[in-house]
Amino acid sequence: MKLSIEKDQILEALQKVQSIVGQRTTLPILSNVLLEADNGKLTLTTTDMEVSVRTSLEADISQSGATTLPARRFFSICRELPNHQIDINVSNDVAEISSGASNFKLEGLSKDDFPPMPTFEESFSYKLKQGTLRDILQKTSYAASTDESRAILNGSLMSFHDNKLTVVCTDGRRLALVEHEVDVDEAADLDIVVPTKTVGELIKTLDAEGEASIKTSATQVAFEFGNIFIISKLIDGTYPNYRQVIPSQCEERIPIDRETLLSAVRRVSLMLDDQTASVKIKITENRIELLTSSPEVGEARESIPVKYAGKEITIAFNPAFLMAPLKHLDSDEVFLELSDELSPGVIKSNVPFLYVIMPIRIT
């Protein structure tokens, strides 16, 4: 295999595929990127056996061929090379990488040992703007569980029903939901749970422009956009009925400037050093007061002016859980809906977004 390629192009391609590569893996080949050169194109593929990512780019290929190289080391070498053009010459799975006065020889492994890209038998297909899909995933994915004992919650539920895509994540203590209109054939109504790792890859690689195609099968999902193709296993099982934890009605609704609330919670959280600590929120006429205290550190208090004339409510939340949706929304104003100190709080926005957060009992 012999080719020449632009430094910026190979770096961009490697950045798209290398993040799923395991640094500590029992199979050394899974630390490598598969390089396939043919017909004026260089195709790069990585996999961890759960998720596979493939991208391709134009290259000046003088000799076709394929090999695998250690992905992270190959990226580091390319990044540090002095010239814009990189020459790669592979013989017996040893790559000679040259640019200007720099020359490296990098040991690879045979392409025959690299796991084949999973075969994909498409059942249904959906189309969405790349920027829209990325935005939906960013607004919800942080609420997914990391507790491996409840595997079904370790991903994003993507529900295609009634010409609507509903994406939901929950860890049992909070829930984030976004709805978006999308063309769905009645026969294509479907619920799938996409692993968090795959969702993270999508957030990193989806572009602001262009269209994304989502293709599903019984056990897999594929995302195709630009020159990227991602195949992932689905999480098996039935997602719990999340609708039953969403309050049908809250007694009080308080409009709040999003950035003001986020900054205030961040500041009062400086006095907490425990992940399970809480921020107490006291709501009175036209005012929200935030209070945190820690016996060994001290306490913090801050007030926010709001337009409110309802009943007084004192409630406590996990500050990290409270800040999470505020960081990922871009609207100027959010709405905090509450009933009492023991009922879930709900954060809404001017877009089809909803966030349910369970309170922490005040002692």
Buried (B, 14 or more C-beta within 10 A) or exposed (E): BBBBBBBEBBBEBBBBBBBBBBEEEEEEBBBBBBBBBBEEBBBBBBBBEEBBBBBBBEBBBEEEBBBBBBBBBBBEBBEEBEEEEBBBBBEEBEBBBBBEEEEBEBEBBEBEEBBEBBEBEEEBEBEBBBBBBBBBBBBBBBBBBEEEEBBBBBBBBBBBEEEEBBBBBBBEBBBBBBBBEBEBEEEBEBEBBBBBBBBBBBBEBBBEEEBBBBBBBEEBBBBBBBBBBBBBBBBEEEBBEBEEBBBEEBEBEBEBBBEBBBBBBBEBBEBBEEEEBBBBBBBBEEEBBBBBBEEEBEEBEBEBEBEBEEEEBBBBBBBBBBBBBBEBBEEEBBBBBBBEBEBBBBBBBEBBBBBBBBBBEEE
